Amino acid sequence: MARVRYLGPDPVTVPELGPERIVHPDEVVEVPDERFDGYVCQPANWEAVEEPKKATPAKKTAAKSAPQKED
């Protein structure tokens, strides 16, 4: 999970973080990695504290094709 700091002047309700979750000014909260950009694209309200961890790409293997039938 990534972490962001709320910069606004008044507490806000952030339902995405839990039912009736209130975030207070200068509070650091954890947000889902896939939603991190949705917070930091609002620089007047949110500041990045810890960016999402880069997922290790899964090792790709070539799929074996079915044997071809010879006529």
ChimeraX attribute file (.defattr): number of C-alpha atoms within 10 A of each C-alpha:
attribute: neighborCount
match mode: 1-to-1
recipient: residues
	/A:1	14
	/A:2	18
	/A:3	19
	/A:4	21
	/A:5	21
	/A:6	23
	/A:7	18
	/A:8	16
	/A:9	10
	/A:10	10
	/A:11	14
	/A:12	14
	/A:13	13
	/A:14	12
	/A:15	10
	/A:16	11
	/A:17	14
	/A:18	9
	/A:19	9
	/A:20	11
	/A:21	12
	/A:22	13
	/A:23	18
	/A:24	17
	/A:25	15
	/A:26	17
	/A:27	14
	/A:28	18
	/A:29	15
	/A:30	14
	/A:31	20
	/A:32	13
	/A:33	15
	/A:34	10
	/A:35	13
	/A:36	19
	/A:37	15
	/A:38	11
	/A:39	17
	/A:40	18
	/A:41	12
	/A:42	11
	/A:43	12
	/A:44	10
	/A:45	16
	/A:46	21
	/A:47	18
	/A:48	18
	/A:49	14
	/A:50	15
	/A:51	15
	/A:52	17
	/A:53	9
	/A:54	7
	/A:55	6
	/A:56	6
	/A:57	6
	/A:58	6
	/A:59	5
	/A:60	6
	/A:61	6
	/A:62	5
	/A:63	6
	/A:64	6
	/A:65	6
	/A:66	6
	/A:67	6
	/A:68	6
	/A:69	5
	/A:70	4
	/A:71	3
